[in-house]
Amino acid sequence: MTEIQRLLLTNIKKYRSLLKYSQFNLAELCEVSSSYISEIETGKKFPSARMLERLVKALEVKPYQLFLDENDIDNFNKESFLSNFKERIHDQFVSDVESIYSQFTKKEDINS
């Protein structure tokens, strides 16, 4: 395994974990199988440029961040990451509440 491949698989796992995504969640966002994500994370496969773009988008990182060494982590923009994470959680919460409200009001209509 090359150093670049080691950095890539380490960072994919790290950012996936920070977002609390399972391999299945990440695979869904990237429109691939979870076994493919597993093969990338274990170093059995190296992603194409197109797949790297999907990973970057799904993990909400800059492309270079997938290749940073542990010593370079200080350059990671934590404020931006947390802001994006907060926004995504907020949007999901609002969506869930609207869905529950919609289901509740439909039941009310049926009972009326």
LOLUM-77561 format. One record per residue: residue in three letters; x, y, z of N, C-alpha, C in turn. Coordinates in nm, 3 decimals. Example, Ala and Ser with C-alpha at 12.3 -4.5 7.8 and 13.67 -1.06 7.14 Angstrom:
2
<rec aa="ALA" n_east="1.319" n_north="-0.569" n_up="0.780" ca_east="1.230" ca_north="-0.450" ca_up="0.780" c_east="1.320" c_north="-0.330" c_up="0.780"/>
<rec aa="SER" n_east="1.285" n_north="-0.225" n_up="0.708" ca_east="1.367" ca_north="-0.106" ca_up="0.714" c_east="1.290" c_north="0.003" c_up="0.787"/>
//
This chain:
112
<rec aa="MET" n_east="0.084" n_north="-0.118" n_up="0.000" ca_east="0.000" ca_north="0.000" ca_up="0.000" c_east="0.089" c_north="0.124" c_up="0.000"/>
<rec aa="THR" n_east="0.055" n_north="0.219" n_up="-0.085" ca_east="0.133" ca_north="0.342" ca_up="-0.094" c_east="0.096" c_north="0.436" c_up="0.020"/>
<rec aa="GLU" n_east="0.180" n_north="0.535" n_up="0.044" ca_east="0.154" ca_north="0.634" ca_up="0.148" c_east="0.028" c_north="0.714" c_up="0.113"/>
<rec aa="ILE" n_east="0.009" n_north="0.746" n_up="-0.014" ca_east="-0.110" ca_north="0.820" ca_up="-0.055" c_east="-0.236" c_north="0.738" c_up="-0.028"/>
<rec aa="GLN" n_east="-0.231" n_north="0.611" n_up="-0.060" ca_east="-0.346" ca_north="0.525" ca_up="-0.035" c_east="-0.374" c_north="0.513" c_up="0.115"/>
<rec aa="ARG" n_east="-0.269" n_north="0.501" n_up="0.194" ca_east="-0.285" ca_north="0.493" ca_up="0.339" c_east="-0.350" c_north="0.620" c_up="0.394"/>
<rec aa="LEU" n_east="-0.301" n_north="0.736" n_up="0.349" ca_east="-0.360" ca_north="0.863" ca_up="0.393" c_east="-0.506" c_north="0.872" c_up="0.353"/>
<rec aa="LEU" n_east="-0.535" n_north="0.833" n_up="0.230" ca_east="-0.672" ca_north="0.842" ca_up="0.180" c_east="-0.766" c_north="0.755" c_up="0.262"/>
<rec aa="LEU" n_east="-0.733" n_north="0.629" n_up="0.281" ca_east="-0.826" ca_north="0.542" ca_up="0.353" c_east="-0.837" c_north="0.582" c_up="0.500"/>
<rec aa="THR" n_east="-0.729" n_north="0.628" n_up="0.560" ca_east="-0.734" ca_north="0.676" ca_up="0.699" c_east="-0.826" c_north="0.796" c_up="0.710"/>
<rec aa="ASN" n_east="-0.814" n_north="0.889" n_up="0.617" ca_east="-0.894" ca_north="1.011" ca_up="0.623" c_east="-1.041" c_north="0.987" c_up="0.587"/>
<rec aa="ILE" n_east="-1.068" n_north="0.898" n_up="0.495" ca_east="-1.207" ca_north="0.865" ca_up="0.464" c_east="-1.275" c_north="0.810" c_up="0.590"/>
<rec aa="LYS" n_east="-1.208" n_north="0.718" n_up="0.656" ca_east="-1.262" ca_north="0.661" ca_up="0.779" c_east="-1.283" c_north="0.770" c_up="0.885"/>
<rec aa="LYS" n_east="-1.183" n_north="0.858" n_up="0.898" ca_east="-1.188" ca_north="0.962" ca_up="1.001" c_east="-1.305" c_north="1.057" c_up="0.975"/>
<rec aa="TYR" n_east="-1.317" n_north="1.109" n_up="0.853" ca_east="-1.424" ca_north="1.204" ca_up="0.824" c_east="-1.561" c_north="1.136" c_up="0.827"/>
<rec aa="ARG" n_east="-1.567" n_north="1.012" n_up="0.785" ca_east="-1.693" ca_north="0.937" ca_up="0.793" c_east="-1.734" c_north="0.923" c_up="0.939"/>
<rec aa="SER" n_east="-1.638" n_north="0.893" n_up="1.023" ca_east="-1.664" ca_north="0.878" ca_up="1.166" c_east="-1.707" c_north="1.011" c_up="1.229"/>
<rec aa="LEU" n_east="-1.642" n_north="1.119" n_up="1.192" ca_east="-1.679" ca_north="1.251" ca_up="1.245" c_east="-1.823" c_north="1.287" c_up="1.212"/>
<rec aa="LEU" n_east="-1.867" n_north="1.245" n_up="1.094" ca_east="-2.005" ca_north="1.272" ca_up="1.053" c_east="-2.102" c_north="1.165" c_up="1.105"/>
<rec aa="LYS" n_east="-2.047" n_north="1.066" n_up="1.174" ca_east="-2.125" ca_north="0.954" ca_up="1.226" c_east="-2.197" c_north="0.878" c_up="1.115"/>
<rec aa="TYR" n_east="-2.129" n_north="0.864" n_up="1.001" ca_east="-2.183" ca_north="0.786" ca_up="0.890" c_east="-2.132" c_north="0.643" c_up="0.899"/>
<rec aa="SER" n_east="-2.217" n_north="0.551" n_up="0.870" ca_east="-2.173" ca_north="0.413" ca_up="0.852" c_east="-2.119" c_north="0.401" c_up="0.709"/>
<rec aa="GLN" n_east="-2.057" n_north="0.289" n_up="0.678" ca_east="-2.015" ca_north="0.267" ca_up="0.539" c_east="-2.137" c_north="0.267" c_up="0.449"/>
<rec aa="PHE" n_east="-2.246" n_north="0.214" n_up="0.497" ca_east="-2.369" ca_north="0.212" ca_up="0.419" c_east="-2.418" c_north="0.353" c_up="0.389"/>
<rec aa="ASN" n_east="-2.418" n_north="0.442" n_up="0.491" ca_east="-2.460" ca_north="0.581" ca_up="0.471" c_east="-2.374" c_north="0.650" c_up="0.366"/>
<rec aa="LEU" n_east="-2.243" n_north="0.633" n_up="0.380" ca_east="-2.151" ca_north="0.696" ca_up="0.285" c_east="-2.173" c_north="0.640" c_up="0.145"/>
<rec aa="ALA" n_east="-2.192" n_north="0.510" n_up="0.136" ca_east="-2.216" ca_north="0.447" ca_up="0.006" c_east="-2.342" c_north="0.502" c_up="-0.061"/>
<rec aa="GLU" n_east="-2.447" n_north="0.521" n_up="0.017" ca_east="-2.570" ca_north="0.579" ca_up="-0.038" c_east="-2.546" c_north="0.718" c_up="-0.094"/>
<rec aa="LEU" n_east="-2.473" n_north="0.800" n_up="-0.018" ca_east="-2.445" ca_north="0.936" ca_up="-0.064" c_east="-2.359" c_north="0.937" c_up="-0.190"/>
<rec aa="CYS" n_east="-2.272" n_north="0.839" n_up="-0.203" ca_east="-2.182" ca_north="0.830" ca_up="-0.318" c_east="-2.240" c_north="0.747" c_up="-0.432"/>
<rec aa="GLU" n_east="-2.358" n_north="0.689" n_up="-0.408" ca_east="-2.426" ca_north="0.607" ca_up="-0.508" c_east="-2.342" c_north="0.487" c_up="-0.552"/>
<rec aa="VAL" n_east="-2.285" n_north="0.419" n_up="-0.452" ca_east="-2.209" ca_north="0.296" ca_up="-0.475" c_east="-2.250" c_north="0.196" c_up="-0.367"/>
<rec aa="SER" n_east="-2.198" n_north="0.076" n_up="-0.377" ca_east="-2.229" ca_north="-0.025" ca_up="-0.276" c_east="-2.144" c_north="-0.004" c_up="-0.151"/>
<rec aa="SER" n_east="-2.196" n_north="-0.050" n_up="-0.040" ca_east="-2.119" ca_north="-0.039" ca_up="0.084" c_east="-1.995" c_north="-0.128" c_up="0.079"/>
<rec aa="SER" n_east="-2.001" n_north="-0.236" n_up="0.001" ca_east="-1.882" ca_north="-0.322" ca_up="-0.011" c_east="-1.770" c_north="-0.248" c_up="-0.084"/>
<rec aa="TYR" n_east="-1.806" n_north="-0.158" n_up="-0.178" ca_east="-1.703" ca_north="-0.079" ca_up="-0.247" c_east="-1.636" c_north="0.018" c_up="-0.149"/>
<rec aa="ILE" n_east="-1.716" n_north="0.081" n_up="-0.063" ca_east="-1.659" ca_north="0.171" ca_up="0.039" c_east="-1.567" c_north="0.091" c_up="0.129"/>
<rec aa="SER" n_east="-1.609" n_north="-0.028" n_up="0.167" ca_east="-1.525" ca_north="-0.115" ca_up="0.251" c_east="-1.394" c_north="-0.148" c_up="0.181"/>
<rec aa="GLU" n_east="-1.399" n_north="-0.177" n_up="0.053" ca_east="-1.278" ca_north="-0.210" ca_up="-0.022" c_east="-1.183" c_north="-0.090" c_up="-0.030"/>
<rec aa="ILE" n_east="-1.239" n_north="0.030" n_up="-0.041" ca_east="-1.155" ca_north="0.150" ca_up="-0.041" c_east="-1.090" c_north="0.167" c_up="0.097"/>
<rec aa="GLU" n_east="-1.171" n_north="0.153" n_up="0.203" ca_east="-1.121" ca_north="0.175" ca_up="0.338" c_east="-1.022" c_north="0.068" c_up="0.384"/>
<rec aa="THR" n_east="-1.023" n_north="-0.046" n_up="0.321" ca_east="-0.927" ca_north="-0.150" ca_up="0.357" c_east="-0.808" c_north="-0.154" c_up="0.262"/>
<rec aa="GLY" n_east="-0.808" n_north="-0.065" n_up="0.164" ca_east="-0.696" ca_north="-0.056" ca_up="0.072" c_east="-0.699" c_north="-0.156" c_up="-0.043"/>
<rec aa="LYS" n_east="-0.809" n_north="-0.227" n_up="-0.057" ca_east="-0.820" ca_north="-0.324" ca_up="-0.167" c_east="-0.846" c_north="-0.256" c_up="-0.301"/>
<rec aa="LYS" n_east="-0.908" n_north="-0.138" n_up="-0.296" ca_east="-0.937" ca_north="-0.062" ca_up="-0.418" c_east="-0.895" c_north="0.083" c_up="-0.396"/>
<rec aa="PHE" n_east="-0.862" n_north="0.148" n_up="-0.507" ca_east="-0.832" ca_north="0.291" ca_up="-0.502" c_east="-0.937" c_north="0.361" c_up="-0.588"/>
<rec aa="PRO" n_east="-1.004" n_north="0.463" n_up="-0.534" ca_east="-1.114" ca_north="0.526" ca_up="-0.607" c_east="-1.068" c_north="0.606" c_up="-0.729"/>
<rec aa="SER" n_east="-1.155" n_north="0.610" n_up="-0.828" ca_east="-1.130" ca_north="0.691" ca_up="-0.948" c_east="-1.145" c_north="0.839" c_up="-0.912"/>
<rec aa="ALA" n_east="-1.109" n_north="0.925" n_up="-1.004" ca_east="-1.125" ca_north="1.069" ca_up="-0.982" c_east="-1.272" c_north="1.104" c_up="-0.960"/>
<rec aa="ARG" n_east="-1.360" n_north="1.042" n_up="-1.034" ca_east="-1.504" ca_north="1.068" ca_up="-1.018" c_east="-1.550" c_north="1.025" c_up="-0.879"/>
<rec aa="MET" n_east="-1.502" n_north="0.910" n_up="-0.834" ca_east="-1.540" ca_north="0.861" ca_up="-0.701" c_east="-1.482" c_north="0.951" c_up="-0.592"/>
<rec aa="LEU" n_east="-1.360" n_north="1.001" n_up="-0.613" ca_east="-1.302" ca_north="1.095" ca_up="-0.516" c_east="-1.389" c_north="1.220" c_up="-0.505"/>
<rec aa="GLU" n_east="-1.442" n_north="1.268" n_up="-0.616" ca_east="-1.531" ca_north="1.383" ca_up="-0.613" c_east="-1.656" c_north="1.353" c_up="-0.531"/>
<rec aa="ARG" n_east="-1.711" n_north="1.234" n_up="-0.548" ca_east="-1.829" ca_north="1.195" ca_up="-0.471" c_east="-1.797" c_north="1.188" c_up="-0.322"/>
<rec aa="LEU" n_east="-1.681" n_north="1.132" n_up="-0.289" ca_east="-1.640" ca_north="1.122" ca_up="-0.149" c_east="-1.623" c_north="1.260" c_up="-0.087"/>
<rec aa="VAL" n_east="-1.558" n_north="1.349" n_up="-0.160" ca_east="-1.536" ca_north="1.486" ca_up="-0.112" c_east="-1.669" c_north="1.553" c_up="-0.082"/>
<rec aa="LYS" n_east="-1.763" n_north="1.538" n_up="-0.173" ca_east="-1.895" ca_north="1.600" ca_up="-0.153" c_east="-1.968" c_north="1.537" c_up="-0.035"/>
<rec aa="ALA" n_east="-1.969" n_north="1.404" n_up="-0.029" ca_east="-2.040" ca_north="1.335" ca_up="0.079" c_east="-1.978" c_north="1.362" c_up="0.216"/>
<rec aa="LEU" n_east="-1.847" n_north="1.371" n_up="0.220" ca_east="-1.778" ca_north="1.393" ca_up="0.348" c_east="-1.762" c_north="1.541" c_up="0.381"/>
<rec aa="GLU" n_east="-1.805" n_north="1.626" n_up="0.288" ca_east="-1.803" ca_north="1.771" ca_up="0.308" c_east="-1.664" c_north="1.823" c_up="0.343"/>
<rec aa="VAL" n_east="-1.568" n_north="1.780" n_up="0.264" ca_east="-1.430" ca_north="1.824" ca_up="0.283" c_east="-1.376" c_north="1.879" c_up="0.152"/>
<rec aa="LYS" n_east="-1.265" n_north="1.946" n_up="0.161" ca_east="-1.191" ca_north="1.989" ca_up="0.042" c_east="-1.112" c_north="1.868" c_up="-0.008"/>
<rec aa="PRO" n_east="-1.090" n_north="1.858" n_up="-0.138" ca_east="-1.018" ca_north="1.741" ca_up="-0.190" c_east="-0.885" c_north="1.715" c_up="-0.121"/>
<rec aa="TYR" n_east="-0.809" n_north="1.819" n_up="-0.093" ca_east="-0.677" ca_north="1.800" ca_up="-0.032" c_east="-0.687" c_north="1.739" c_up="0.108"/>
<rec aa="GLN" n_east="-0.800" n_north="1.759" n_up="0.176" ca_east="-0.813" ca_north="1.709" ca_up="0.312" c_east="-0.812" c_north="1.556" c_up="0.318"/>
<rec aa="LEU" n_east="-0.846" n_north="1.492" n_up="0.208" ca_east="-0.842" ca_north="1.345" ca_up="0.207" c_east="-0.698" c_north="1.293" c_up="0.203"/>
<rec aa="PHE" n_east="-0.603" n_north="1.382" n_up="0.177" ca_east="-0.464" ca_north="1.340" ca_up="0.165" c_east="-0.374" c_north="1.406" c_up="0.269"/>
<rec aa="LEU" n_east="-0.434" n_north="1.467" n_up="0.372" ca_east="-0.355" ca_north="1.530" ca_up="0.477" c_east="-0.300" c_north="1.427" c_up="0.574"/>
<rec aa="ASP" n_east="-0.180" n_north="1.450" n_up="0.617" ca_east="-0.119" ca_north="1.369" ca_up="0.721" c_east="-0.170" c_north="1.418" c_up="0.856"/>
<rec aa="GLU" n_east="-0.165" n_north="1.334" n_up="0.957" ca_east="-0.207" ca_north="1.372" ca_up="1.093" c_east="-0.144" c_north="1.503" c_up="1.137"/>
<rec aa="ASN" n_east="-0.020" n_north="1.527" n_up="1.099" ca_east="0.050" ca_north="1.649" ca_up="1.140" c_east="-0.007" c_north="1.773" c_up="1.074"/>
<rec aa="ASP" n_east="-0.081" n_north="1.754" n_up="0.965" ca_east="-0.139" ca_north="1.868" ca_up="0.894" c_east="-0.279" c_north="1.903" c_up="0.942"/>
<rec aa="ILE" n_east="-0.332" n_north="1.828" n_up="1.035" ca_east="-0.470" ca_north="1.846" ca_up="1.080" c_east="-0.493" c_north="1.985" c_up="1.138"/>
<rec aa="ASP" n_east="-0.390" n_north="2.047" n_up="1.191" ca_east="-0.407" ca_north="2.181" ca_up="1.246" c_east="-0.459" c_north="2.279" c_up="1.143"/>
<rec aa="ASN" n_east="-0.437" n_north="2.250" n_up="1.015" ca_east="-0.484" ca_north="2.338" ca_up="0.909" c_east="-0.632" c_north="2.315" c_up="0.876"/>
<rec aa="PHE" n_east="-0.693" n_north="2.213" n_up="0.936" ca_east="-0.832" ca_north="2.181" ca_up="0.911" c_east="-0.920" c_north="2.293" c_up="0.964"/>
<rec aa="ASN" n_east="-1.015" n_north="2.336" n_up="0.883" ca_east="-1.103" ca_north="2.446" ca_up="0.922" c_east="-1.219" c_north="2.390" c_up="1.005"/>
<rec aa="LYS" n_east="-1.199" n_north="2.382" n_up="1.135" ca_east="-1.299" ca_north="2.324" ca_up="1.224" c_east="-1.427" c_north="2.407" c_up="1.228"/>
<rec aa="GLU" n_east="-1.414" n_north="2.538" n_up="1.223" ca_east="-1.532" ca_north="2.624" ca_up="1.229" c_east="-1.624" c_north="2.598" c_up="1.110"/>
<rec aa="SER" n_east="-1.567" n_north="2.588" n_up="0.992" ca_east="-1.647" ca_north="2.561" ca_up="0.872" c_east="-1.712" c_north="2.423" c_up="0.880"/>
<rec aa="PHE" n_east="-1.635" n_north="2.325" n_up="0.923" ca_east="-1.688" ca_north="2.189" ca_up="0.936" c_east="-1.806" c_north="2.186" c_up="1.033"/>
<rec aa="LEU" n_east="-1.789" n_north="2.248" n_up="1.150" ca_east="-1.896" ca_north="2.247" ca_up="1.250" c_east="-2.017" c_north="2.326" c_up="1.203"/>
<rec aa="SER" n_east="-1.994" n_north="2.435" n_up="1.134" ca_east="-2.104" ca_north="2.513" ca_up="1.081" c_east="-2.185" c_north="2.432" c_up="0.980"/>
<rec aa="ASN" n_east="-2.116" n_north="2.364" n_up="0.890" ca_east="-2.185" ca_north="2.280" ca_up="0.792" c_east="-2.259" c_north="2.166" c_up="0.861"/>
<rec aa="PHE" n_east="-2.197" n_north="2.107" n_up="0.961" ca_east="-2.258" ca_north="1.997" ca_up="1.034" c_east="-2.385" c_north="2.046" c_up="1.104"/>
<rec aa="LYS" n_east="-2.377" n_north="2.161" n_up="1.170" ca_east="-2.492" ca_north="2.218" ca_up="1.239" c_east="-2.605" c_north="2.246" c_up="1.141"/>
<rec aa="GLU" n_east="-2.572" n_north="2.301" n_up="1.026" ca_east="-2.673" ca_north="2.331" ca_up="0.925" c_east="-2.742" c_north="2.204" c_up="0.875"/>
<rec aa="ARG" n_east="-2.663" n_north="2.100" n_up="0.853" ca_east="-2.719" ca_north="1.974" ca_up="0.803" c_east="-2.811" c_north="1.911" c_up="0.909"/>
<rec aa="ILE" n_east="-2.769" n_north="1.915" n_up="1.035" ca_east="-2.851" ca_north="1.860" ca_up="1.144" c_east="-2.981" c_north="1.940" c_up="1.156"/>
<rec aa="HIS" n_east="-2.970" n_north="2.071" n_up="1.147" ca_east="-3.088" ca_north="2.157" ca_up="1.156" c_east="-3.185" c_north="2.124" c_up="1.043"/>
<rec aa="ASP" n_east="-3.134" n_north="2.116" n_up="0.921" ca_east="-3.220" ca_north="2.086" ca_up="0.806" c_east="-3.288" c_north="1.951" c_up="0.821"/>
<rec aa="GLN" n_east="-3.215" n_north="1.853" n_up="0.871" ca_east="-3.273" ca_north="1.719" ca_up="0.892" c_east="-3.380" c_north="1.724" c_up="1.000"/>
<rec aa="PHE" n_east="-3.356" n_north="1.799" n_up="1.106" ca_east="-3.453" ca_north="1.811" ca_up="1.214" c_east="-3.582" c_north="1.875" c_up="1.162"/>
<rec aa="VAL" n_east="-3.569" n_north="1.983" n_up="1.088" ca_east="-3.687" ca_north="2.051" ca_up="1.034" c_east="-3.764" c_north="1.957" c_up="0.942"/>
<rec aa="SER" n_east="-3.692" n_north="1.885" n_up="0.858" ca_east="-3.755" ca_north="1.790" ca_up="0.767" c_east="-3.830" c_north="1.682" c_up="0.844"/>
<rec aa="ASP" n_east="-3.770" n_north="1.630" n_up="0.949" ca_east="-3.834" ca_north="1.525" ca_up="1.030" c_east="-3.959" c_north="1.578" c_up="1.098"/>
<rec aa="VAL" n_east="-3.952" n_north="1.698" n_up="1.154" ca_east="-4.068" ca_north="1.758" ca_up="1.220" c_east="-4.180" c_north="1.780" c_up="1.119"/>
<rec aa="GLU" n_east="-4.148" n_north="1.831" n_up="1.002" ca_east="-4.250" ca_north="1.853" ca_up="0.900" c_east="-4.315" c_north="1.721" c_up="0.857"/>
<rec aa="SER" n_east="-4.235" n_north="1.617" n_up="0.847" ca_east="-4.287" ca_north="1.486" ca_up="0.809" c_east="-4.383" c_north="1.432" c_up="0.915"/>
<rec aa="ILE" n_east="-4.344" n_north="1.444" n_up="1.042" ca_east="-4.429" ca_north="1.398" ca_up="1.151" c_east="-4.558" c_north="1.480" c_up="1.155"/>
<rec aa="TYR" n_east="-4.545" n_north="1.609" n_up="1.138" ca_east="-4.663" ca_north="1.696" ca_up="1.138" c_east="-4.758" c_north="1.658" c_up="1.025"/>
<rec aa="SER" n_east="-4.700" n_north="1.633" n_up="0.907" ca_east="-4.781" ca_north="1.595" ca_up="0.792" c_east="-4.855" c_north="1.464" c_up="0.818"/>
<rec aa="GLN" n_east="-4.785" n_north="1.367" n_up="0.875" ca_east="-4.849" ca_north="1.239" ca_up="0.906" c_east="-4.959" c_north="1.257" c_up="1.011"/>
<rec aa="PHE" n_east="-4.935" n_north="1.339" n_up="1.109" ca_east="-5.032" ca_north="1.363" ca_up="1.215" c_east="-5.156" c_north="1.431" c_up="1.158"/>
<rec aa="THR" n_east="-5.138" n_north="1.533" n_up="1.074" ca_east="-5.252" ca_north="1.605" ca_up="1.020" c_east="-5.331" c_north="1.518" c_up="0.922"/>
<rec aa="LYS" n_east="-5.266" n_north="1.427" n_up="0.853" ca_east="-5.339" ca_north="1.335" ca_up="0.766" c_east="-5.429" c_north="1.243" c_up="0.848"/>
<rec aa="LYS" n_east="-5.380" n_north="1.197" n_up="0.963" ca_east="-5.460" ca_north="1.113" ca_up="1.051" c_east="-5.580" c_north="1.191" c_up="1.106"/>
<rec aa="GLU" n_east="-5.558" n_north="1.318" n_up="1.134" ca_east="-5.666" ca_north="1.403" ca_up="1.184" c_east="-5.774" c_north="1.417" c_up="1.076"/>
<rec aa="ASP" n_east="-5.733" n_north="1.434" n_up="0.949" ca_east="-5.827" ca_north="1.447" ca_up="0.839" c_east="-5.911" c_north="1.321" c_up="0.822"/>
<rec aa="ILE" n_east="-5.849" n_north="1.207" n_up="0.839" ca_east="-5.917" ca_north="1.078" ca_up="0.824" c_east="-6.020" c_north="1.061" c_up="0.936"/>
<rec aa="ASN" n_east="-5.985" n_north="1.103" n_up="1.057" ca_east="-6.073" ca_north="1.088" ca_up="1.172" c_east="-6.187" c_north="1.190" c_up="1.174"/>
<rec aa="SER" n_east="-6.176" n_north="1.292" n_up="1.093" ca_east="-6.280" ca_north="1.398" ca_up="1.093" c_east="-6.403" c_north="1.356" c_up="1.017"/>
//
